[in-house]
Amino acid sequence: MLNIRLPKLRKPGMLREEKGFTLIEVLISIVLLGLITASLAFGLGSASKGLVHNDSRQTAKNLAESQIEYIKNLPFASAYDTSYHAGPPVTGIQLPTGYSLSNVIHSGTDSAYFNPIRDANIQLIIITITGPGNVTYTLKDYKVR
């Protein structure tokens, strides 16, 4: 008689000779790496967008402060002087591309903002800088004769 030995059947993964990963393990790790990469890319994109917005806002702030200082160094205009009280904005600074300037100067005789009797020697300066992405920065200050 023939004596044939059959190997004992063992469960998969229990053999010591098996090496490597199963297809399901590989697919799960690829999906997890994809999710991690996508979230990282999304986070970097959001951070980059926020950085550009903050840079535009800081530039607008610096431009507004420079314009305020320029106007404060001009001679004090009377309520009847329309050279920079009304009309085109007084620009003492060079605006970068994409930025626009709006300034309004209210004299002390303007009863909507001041007491005309008491505040004739005061001017309210309002500077608005608009930058890329509709970033708007408004700065108010007073000028005294």
Backbone as a printed PyTorch tensor [residue, N CA C, xyz], in Angstrom:
tensor([[[  0.7870,  -1.1740,   0.0000],
         [  0.0000,   0.0000,   0.0000],
         [  0.8400,   1.2540,   0.0000]],

        [[  0.2210,   2.1870,  -0.5910],
         [  0.8690,   3.4900,  -0.6500],
         [  0.6000,   4.2590,   0.6260]],

        [[  1.6140,   4.7820,   1.1340],
         [  1.4610,   5.5790,   2.3450],
         [  1.6960,   7.0560,   1.9700]],

        [[  0.6390,   7.8270,   1.7900],
         [  0.7420,   9.2450,   1.4080],
         [  0.3670,  10.0830,   2.6180]],

        [[  1.2290,  10.9780,   2.8660],
         [  0.9530,  11.8870,   3.9940],
         [  0.3690,  13.1860,   3.4500]],

        [[ -0.7010,  13.5820,   3.9810],
         [ -1.3160,  14.8460,   3.6100],
         [ -0.8810,  15.8970,   4.6340]],

        [[ -0.5140,  17.0770,   4.1320],
         [ -0.1240,  18.1130,   5.1010],
         [ -1.3240,  18.5680,   5.9270]],

        [[ -1.0340,  18.9670,   7.1220],
         [ -2.1110,  19.4630,   7.9800],
         [ -2.5630,  20.8210,   7.4770]],

        [[ -3.8240,  21.0270,   7.4110],
         [ -4.3690,  22.3110,   6.9670],
         [ -4.3380,  23.2970,   8.1290]],

        [[ -3.8190,  24.4450,   7.8160],
         [ -3.7640,  25.5010,   8.8340],
         [ -4.5120,  26.7210,   8.3220]],

        [[ -4.8880,  27.5630,   9.2230],
         [ -5.5820,  28.7830,   8.8480],
         [ -4.5970,  29.7270,   8.1600]],

        [[ -5.0590,  30.5460,   7.1720],
         [ -4.1650,  31.5100,   6.5210],
         [ -3.6480,  32.5230,   7.5420]],

        [[ -2.4130,  32.8970,   7.3760],
         [ -1.8030,  33.8500,   8.2800],
         [ -1.1500,  33.1830,   9.4710]],

        [[ -1.3780,  31.9200,   9.6420],
         [ -0.8040,  31.2080,  10.7710],
         [  0.5130,  30.5310,  10.3920]],

        [[  0.7720,  30.4380,   9.1090],
         [  2.0050,  29.7950,   8.6840],
         [  3.1730,  30.7240,   8.9040]],

        [[  4.2430,  30.2080,   9.3300],
         [  5.4120,  31.0190,   9.6120],
         [  6.1240,  31.4240,   8.3360]],

        [[  5.8870,  30.7540,   7.2710],
         [  6.5770,  31.0630,   6.0370],
         [  5.9320,  32.2210,   5.2740]],

        [[  4.6990,  32.5930,   5.6220],
         [  4.0180,  33.6680,   4.8980],
         [  4.6480,  35.0050,   5.2510]],

        [[  4.8860,  35.8120,   4.1850],
         [  5.4360,  37.1490,   4.3780],
         [  4.6590,  38.1030,   3.5010]],

        [[  4.5880,  39.4010,   3.8890],
         [  3.8960,  40.4010,   3.0870],
         [  2.5490,  40.7580,   3.6760]],

        [[  1.7960,  41.5480,   2.8870],
         [  0.5040,  42.0500,   3.3330],
         [ -0.5830,  41.4950,   2.4340]],

        [[ -1.7770,  41.4440,   2.9650],
         [ -2.9040,  41.0220,   2.1410],
         [ -3.3830,  42.2150,   1.3330]],

        [[ -4.1780,  41.9580,   0.3230],
         [ -4.6930,  43.0060,  -0.5570],
         [ -5.5530,  44.0010,   0.2240]],

        [[ -6.3210,  43.5380,   1.1470],
         [ -7.1870,  44.4260,   1.9420],
         [ -6.3440,  45.3520,   2.8090]],

        [[ -5.2890,  44.8390,   3.3980],
         [ -4.4130,  45.6870,   4.2150],
         [ -3.7700,  46.7790,   3.3720]],

        [[ -3.3500,  46.4390,   2.1860],
         [ -2.7360,  47.4290,   1.2920],
         [ -3.7520,  48.4890,   0.8860]],

        [[ -4.9610,  48.0730,   0.5350],
         [ -5.9990,  49.0400,   0.1370],
         [ -6.3670,  49.9720,   1.2880]],

        [[ -6.4840,  49.4430,   2.4800],
         [ -6.8180,  50.2810,   3.6440],
         [ -5.7110,  51.2940,   3.9140]],

        [[ -4.4640,  50.8770,   3.8020],
         [ -3.3580,  51.8180,   4.0430],
         [ -3.2970,  52.8960,   2.9580]],

        [[ -3.6210,  52.5380,   1.7120],
         [ -3.6430,  53.5430,   0.6340],
         [ -4.7500,  54.5630,   0.8740]],

        [[ -5.9080,  54.0890,   1.2920],
         [ -7.0250,  55.0030,   1.5800],
         [ -6.6680,  55.9320,   2.7420]],

        [[ -6.0770,  55.3930,   3.7910],
         [ -5.6910,  56.2280,   4.9370],
         [ -4.6390,  57.2610,   4.5440]],

        [[ -3.6470,  56.8760,   3.7770],
         [ -2.6330,  57.8360,   3.3180],
         [ -3.2520,  58.8990,   2.4240]],

        [[ -4.2040,  58.5030,   1.5870],
         [ -4.8980,  59.4760,   0.7370],
         [ -5.6760,  60.4960,   1.5500]],

        [[ -6.3680,  60.0340,   2.5890],
         [ -7.1180,  60.9530,   3.4500],
         [ -6.1910,  61.9160,   4.1870]],

        [[ -5.1060,  61.4080,   4.6750],
         [ -4.1460,  62.2650,   5.3850],
         [ -3.5510,  63.3000,   4.4360]],

        [[ -3.1930,  62.8880,   3.2300],
         [ -2.6230,  63.8120,   2.2430],
         [ -3.6360,  64.8750,   1.8350]],

        [[ -4.8930,  64.4680,   1.6210],
         [ -5.9320,  65.4280,   1.2240],
         [ -6.1780,  66.4570,   2.3220]],

        [[ -6.2320,  66.0070,   3.5780],
         [ -6.4630,  66.9640,   4.6700],
         [ -5.2820,  67.9080,   4.8290]],

        [[ -4.0790,  67.4070,   4.6290],
         [ -2.8940,  68.2580,   4.7120],
         [ -2.8910,  69.3020,   3.5940]],

        [[ -3.2340,  68.8850,   2.3830],
         [ -3.2850,  69.8220,   1.2540],
         [ -4.3680,  70.8780,   1.4750]],

        [[ -5.5180,  70.4730,   1.9840],
         [ -6.5930,  71.4310,   2.2590],
         [ -6.1630,  72.4320,   3.3310]],

        [[ -5.5040,  71.9470,   4.3680],
         [ -5.0370,  72.8420,   5.4360],
         [ -4.0070,  73.8390,   4.9360]],

        [[ -3.0900,  73.3890,   4.1050],
         [ -2.0850,  74.3030,   3.5500],
         [ -2.7160,  75.3350,   2.6290]],

        [[ -3.7220,  74.9100,   1.8620],
         [ -4.4150,  75.8520,   0.9780],
         [ -5.1340,  76.9330,   1.7660]],

        [[ -5.8000,  76.5340,   2.8410],
         [ -6.4950,  77.5140,   3.6810],
         [ -5.5180,  78.4620,   4.3520]],

        [[ -4.4090,  77.9310,   4.8240],
         [ -3.4000,  78.7720,   5.4730],
         [ -2.8000,  79.7560,   4.4820]],

        [[ -2.5790,  79.3100,   3.2660],
         [ -2.0240,  80.1850,   2.2330],
         [ -2.9990,  81.3100,   1.9060]],

        [[ -4.2690,  80.9750,   1.8010],
         [ -5.2890,  81.9930,   1.5060],
         [ -5.3710,  83.0180,   2.6350]],

        [[ -5.3170,  82.5380,   3.8700],
         [ -5.3440,  83.4420,   5.0230],
         [ -4.1290,  84.3430,   5.0710]],

        [[ -2.9790,  83.8120,   4.6910],
         [ -1.7550,  84.6060,   4.6660],
         [ -1.8500,  85.7400,   3.6540]],

        [[ -2.3880,  85.4470,   2.4750],
         [ -2.5420,  86.4790,   1.4380],
         [ -3.5130,  87.5540,   1.9140]],

        [[ -4.6060,  87.1420,   2.5440],
         [ -5.5910,  88.1060,   3.0520],
         [ -4.9690,  88.9990,   4.1260]],

        [[ -4.2420,  88.4060,   5.0540],
         [ -3.6040,  89.1960,   6.1100],
         [ -2.5330,  90.1280,   5.5640]],

        [[ -1.8190,  89.6890,   4.5400],
         [ -0.8070,  90.5420,   3.9200],
         [ -1.4650,  91.7550,   3.2560]],

        [[ -2.5870,  91.5260,   2.5550],
         [ -3.3110,  92.6320,   1.9270],
         [ -3.8460,  93.6000,   2.9780]],

        [[ -4.3550,  93.0630,   4.0710],
         [ -4.8940,  93.9190,   5.1400],
         [ -3.7840,  94.7390,   5.8030]],

        [[ -2.6360,  94.1350,   6.0300],
         [ -1.5250,  94.8540,   6.6450],
         [ -1.0120,  95.9420,   5.7060]],

        [[ -0.9420,  95.6500,   4.4150],
         [ -0.5250,  96.6660,   3.4450],
         [ -1.5110,  97.8220,   3.4330]],

        [[ -2.8130,  97.5230,   3.4430],
         [ -3.8320,  98.5740,   3.4730],
         [ -3.7090,  99.4190,   4.7390]],

        [[ -3.4390,  98.7850,   5.8600],
         [ -3.2680,  99.5110,   7.1250],
         [ -2.0760, 100.4610,   7.0480]],

        [[ -0.9560,  99.9720,   6.5190],
         [  0.2330, 100.8180,   6.4040],
         [ -0.0020, 101.9830,   5.4470]],

        [[ -0.7030, 101.7380,   4.3570],
         [ -1.0210, 102.8220,   3.4110],
         [ -1.9230, 103.8650,   4.0610]],

        [[ -2.9220, 103.4260,   4.8080],
         [ -3.8380, 104.3590,   5.4730],
         [ -3.0960, 105.2080,   6.5060]],

        [[ -2.2120, 104.5840,   7.2660],
         [ -1.4450, 105.3500,   8.2590],
         [ -0.5290, 106.3650,   7.5810]],

        [[  0.0770, 105.9950,   6.4700],
         [  0.9320, 106.9340,   5.7430],
         [  0.1230, 108.1050,   5.1970]],

        [[ -1.0640, 107.8080,   4.6880],
         [ -1.9190, 108.8680,   4.1350],
         [ -2.3990, 109.8070,   5.2360]],

        [[ -2.7470, 109.2640,   6.3890],
         [ -3.1460, 110.1110,   7.5340],
         [ -2.0120, 111.0620,   7.8940]],

        [[ -0.8040, 110.5470,   7.9940],
         [  0.3420, 111.3910,   8.3470],
         [  0.5820, 112.4600,   7.2750]],

        [[  0.4130, 112.1000,   6.0290],
         [  0.5950, 113.0770,   4.9460],
         [ -0.4160, 114.2210,   5.0850]],

        [[ -1.6790, 113.8780,   5.3020],
         [ -2.7220, 114.9120,   5.4160],
         [ -2.5290, 115.7410,   6.6760]],

        [[ -2.1030, 115.1320,   7.7610],
         [ -1.8860, 115.8890,   8.9930],
         [ -0.7370, 116.8870,   8.8570]],

        [[  0.1880, 116.6110,   7.9500],
         [  1.3040, 117.5310,   7.7310],
         [  0.9750, 118.6440,   6.7390]],

        [[ -0.1840, 118.5710,   6.0750],
         [ -0.6100, 119.6600,   5.1880],
         [ -1.0840, 120.8330,   6.0380]],

        [[ -1.0670, 122.0490,   5.4820],
         [ -1.6130, 123.1890,   6.2400],
         [ -3.0800, 122.9650,   6.5610]],

        [[ -3.4800, 123.4820,   7.7000],
         [ -4.8710, 123.3480,   8.1330],
         [ -5.7700, 124.1050,   7.1760]],

        [[ -6.7580, 123.4480,   6.6110],
         [ -7.6640, 124.0840,   5.6560],
         [ -8.9010, 124.5830,   6.3880]],

        [[ -9.3880, 125.7230,   5.9480],
         [-10.6200, 126.2480,   6.5460],
         [-11.8100, 125.4880,   5.9720]],

        [[-12.9580, 125.7180,   6.5240],
         [-14.1660, 125.0350,   6.0700],
         [-14.5060, 125.3990,   4.6340]],

        [[-14.0380, 126.5780,   4.1650],
         [-14.3720, 127.0240,   2.8140],
         [-13.3320, 126.6090,   1.7880]],

        [[-12.2370, 126.0340,   2.2410],
         [-11.1960, 125.5820,   1.3290],
         [-11.5940, 124.2010,   0.8120]],

        [[-11.9230, 124.1200,  -0.4560],
         [-12.3710, 122.8520,  -1.0250],
         [-11.2510, 122.1310,  -1.7640]],

        [[-10.0270, 122.5720,  -1.5970],
         [ -8.9390, 121.9340,  -2.3330],
         [ -8.7700, 120.4700,  -1.9230]],

        [[ -9.0060, 120.1580,  -0.6550],
         [ -8.9750, 118.7510,  -0.2790],
         [-10.0890, 118.3990,   0.6920]],

        [[-10.9690, 119.3220,   0.9450],
         [-12.1260, 119.0240,   1.7800],
         [-13.1490, 118.2240,   0.9750]],

        [[-13.2770, 118.5440,  -0.2710],
         [-14.1900, 117.8240,  -1.1620],
         [-13.4720, 117.6510,  -2.4930]],

        [[-14.0050, 116.8280,  -3.3290],
         [-13.3780, 116.6150,  -4.6250],
         [-12.4790, 115.4060,  -4.6100]],

        [[-11.5020, 115.3870,  -5.5150],
         [-10.6510, 114.1920,  -5.6070],
         [ -9.8100, 114.0230,  -4.3460]],

        [[ -9.4730, 112.7730,  -4.0320],
         [ -8.7090, 112.5420,  -2.8080],
         [ -7.3000, 113.1020,  -2.8900]],

        [[ -6.8370, 113.5690,  -1.7610],
         [ -5.4540, 114.0210,  -1.6520],
         [ -4.6060, 112.7740,  -1.5000]],

        [[ -3.6500, 112.6060,  -2.3840],
         [ -2.8230, 111.4130,  -2.3380],
         [ -1.3810, 111.8140,  -2.1310]],

        [[ -0.8520, 111.4750,  -0.9920],
         [  0.5390, 111.7640,  -0.7190],
         [  1.3980, 110.5230,  -0.7760]],

        [[  0.7720, 109.4100,  -1.1470],
         [  1.4970, 108.1490,  -1.1800],
         [  1.3110, 107.4940,  -2.5330]],

        [[  2.2460, 106.6490,  -2.8860],
         [  2.1450, 105.8680,  -4.1160],
         [  1.4100, 104.5730,  -3.7810]],

        [[  0.2650, 104.3580,  -4.4370],
         [ -0.5210, 103.1600,  -4.1570],
         [ -0.0370, 101.9870,  -5.0050]],

        [[  0.1400, 100.8280,  -4.4100],
         [  0.5050,  99.6460,  -5.2000],
         [ -0.6380,  99.2370,  -6.1230]],

        [[ -0.3400,  98.4280,  -7.1020],
         [ -1.3580,  97.9490,  -8.0310],
         [ -2.4170,  97.1640,  -7.2730]],

        [[ -3.6740,  97.4600,  -7.5630],
         [ -4.7770,  96.7560,  -6.9280],
         [ -5.3540,  97.4560,  -5.7130]],

        [[ -4.7500,  98.5600,  -5.2880],
         [ -5.2400,  99.2970,  -4.1200],
         [ -5.8370, 100.6290,  -4.5730]],

        [[ -6.8940, 101.0410,  -3.8950],
         [ -7.4890, 102.3500,  -4.1760],
         [ -7.6680, 103.1040,  -2.8670]],

        [[ -7.7300, 104.4210,  -2.9840],
         [ -7.7660, 105.2980,  -1.8170],
         [ -8.9980, 106.1710,  -1.8700]],

        [[ -9.6160, 106.3600,  -0.7220],
         [-10.7170, 107.3020,  -0.5780],
         [-10.4820, 108.0460,   0.7290]],

        [[-10.4620, 109.3770,   0.6570],
         [-10.3390, 110.1190,   1.9040],
         [-11.4030, 111.1960,   1.9810]],

        [[-11.8740, 111.4230,   3.1860],
         [-12.8920, 112.4400,   3.4600],
         [-12.3880, 113.2500,   4.6400]],

        [[-12.4600, 114.5570,   4.4900],
         [-12.0280, 115.4350,   5.5710],
         [-13.2170, 116.3130,   5.9490]],

        [[-13.6700, 116.1750,   7.1890],
         [-14.7800, 116.9850,   7.6960],
         [-14.1980, 118.0580,   8.5930]],

        [[-14.5760, 119.2890,   8.3090],
         [-14.0730, 120.3840,   9.1400],
         [-14.9360, 120.5190,  10.3840]],

        [[-14.4380, 121.2910,  11.3330],
         [-15.1370, 121.4880,  12.5900],
         [-16.4390, 122.2450,  12.4480]],

        [[-16.6690, 122.9060,  11.3150],
         [-17.9200, 123.6310,  11.1120],
         [-19.0100, 122.7290,  10.5480]],

        [[-18.6940, 121.4710,  10.2750],
         [-19.6730, 120.5160,   9.7730],
         [-20.5120, 120.0260,  10.9500]],

        [[-21.7670, 120.4860,  11.0310],
         [-22.5970, 120.2080,  12.2020],
         [-22.9950, 118.7370,  12.3230]],

        [[-22.8130, 117.9500,  11.2690],
         [-23.1260, 116.5240,  11.3630],
         [-22.1000, 115.7910,  12.2250]],

        [[-20.9050, 116.3570,  12.3440],
         [-19.8380, 115.6900,  13.0880],
         [-19.3610, 116.4680,  14.3060]],

        [[-19.5040, 117.7720,  14.2830],
         [-18.9340, 118.6070,  15.3400],
         [-19.9350, 119.6500,  15.7990]],

        [[-19.5870, 120.2900,  16.9050],
         [-20.2910, 121.4810,  17.3500],
         [-19.6110, 122.6560,  16.6490]],

        [[-20.2770, 123.3060,  15.6720],
         [-19.6230, 124.3320,  14.8620],
         [-19.0590, 125.4960,  15.6630]],

        [[-19.6390, 125.8150,  16.7920],
         [-19.1530, 126.9460,  17.5820],
         [-17.8660, 126.5640,  18.3080]],

        [[-17.8440, 125.4010,  18.8720],
         [-16.7240, 124.9840,  19.6970],
         [-15.5800, 124.3450,  18.9030]],

        [[-15.8810, 123.6400,  17.8160],
         [-14.8900, 122.7910,  17.1510],
         [-14.4130, 123.3250,  15.8050]],

        [[-14.3230, 124.6190,  15.6440],
         [-13.9110, 125.1830,  14.3590],
         [-12.4520, 124.8670,  14.0210]],

        [[-11.6690, 124.5070,  14.9970],
         [-10.2470, 124.2400,  14.7570],
         [ -9.9060, 122.7480,  14.7070]],

        [[-10.9150, 121.9400,  14.4320],
         [-10.7120, 120.4890,  14.3630],
         [-11.1680, 119.9950,  12.9940]],

        [[-10.4450, 119.0080,  12.4860],
         [-10.8710, 118.3310,  11.2700],
         [-10.8450, 116.8260,  11.5150]],

        [[-11.8660, 116.1440,  11.0030],
         [-11.9310, 114.6910,  11.0770],
         [-11.4620, 114.1470,   9.7310]],

        [[-10.4440, 113.2960,   9.7680],
         [ -9.8950, 112.7020,   8.5500],
         [-10.2900, 111.2250,   8.5400]],

        [[-10.9440, 110.7920,   7.4700],
         [-11.3380, 109.3940,   7.3170],
         [-10.6790, 108.8620,   6.0470]],

        [[ -9.8220, 107.8760,   6.2000],
         [ -9.1130, 107.2640,   5.0820],
         [ -9.6270, 105.8420,   4.9180]],

        [[ -9.9870, 105.4830,   3.6860],
         [-10.4030, 104.1180,   3.3760],
         [ -9.5370, 103.5980,   2.2420]],

        [[ -8.8760, 102.4950,   2.4980],
         [ -8.0460, 101.8390,   1.4930],
         [ -8.7220, 100.5190,   1.1340]],

        [[ -8.9280, 100.2980,  -0.1540],
         [ -9.4920,  99.0390,  -0.6260],
         [ -8.4190,  98.3160,  -1.4200]],

        [[ -8.2240,  97.0470,  -1.0870],
         [ -7.1720,  96.2660,  -1.7300],
         [ -7.7140,  95.0570,  -2.4540]],

        [[ -6.8260,  94.2050,  -2.9150],
         [ -7.2420,  93.0010,  -3.6330],
         [ -8.1130,  92.0970,  -2.7700]],

        [[ -9.0660,  91.4480,  -3.4040],
         [ -9.9530,  90.5580,  -2.6480],
         [-10.9300,  91.3220,  -1.7910]],

        [[-11.2250,  92.5880,  -2.1410],
         [-12.1520,  93.4400,  -1.3840],
         [-11.7380,  93.6110,   0.0720]],

        [[-10.4510,  93.6340,   0.3200],
         [ -9.9420,  93.9350,   1.6580],
         [-10.0740,  95.4360,   1.8520]],

        [[-10.8030,  95.8390,   2.8670],
         [-11.0310,  97.2620,   3.1220],
         [-10.5300,  97.6020,   4.5170]],

        [[ -9.8010,  98.7090,   4.5950],
         [ -9.2950,  99.1780,   5.8850],
         [ -9.6290, 100.6630,   6.0020]],

        [[-10.3160, 101.0240,   7.0700],
         [-10.7080, 102.4130,   7.3050],
         [-10.0190, 102.9100,   8.5720]],

        [[ -9.4590, 104.1130,   8.4630],
         [ -8.7430, 104.7050,   9.5870],
         [ -9.2530, 106.1280,   9.7800]],

        [[ -9.5610, 106.4900,  11.0200],
         [-10.0300, 107.8270,  11.3470],
         [ -9.0340, 108.4830,  12.2950]],

        [[ -8.8590, 109.7910,  12.0980],
         [ -7.9780, 110.5410,  12.9810],
         [ -8.4150, 112.0020,  12.9460]],

        [[ -7.9240, 112.7790,  13.8700],
         [ -8.2610, 114.1880,  13.9500],
         [ -7.0410, 115.0450,  13.7160]],

        [[ -7.2860, 116.1800,  13.1170],
         [ -6.2420, 117.1750,  12.8950],
         [ -6.6780, 118.4400,  13.6080]],

        [[ -5.7730, 119.0270,  14.3600],
         [ -6.0910, 120.2270,  15.1310],
         [ -5.2320, 121.3780,  14.6410]],

        [[ -5.8460, 122.5390,  14.5330],
         [ -5.1080, 123.7120,  14.0700],
         [ -4.1150, 124.1400,  15.1000]]])
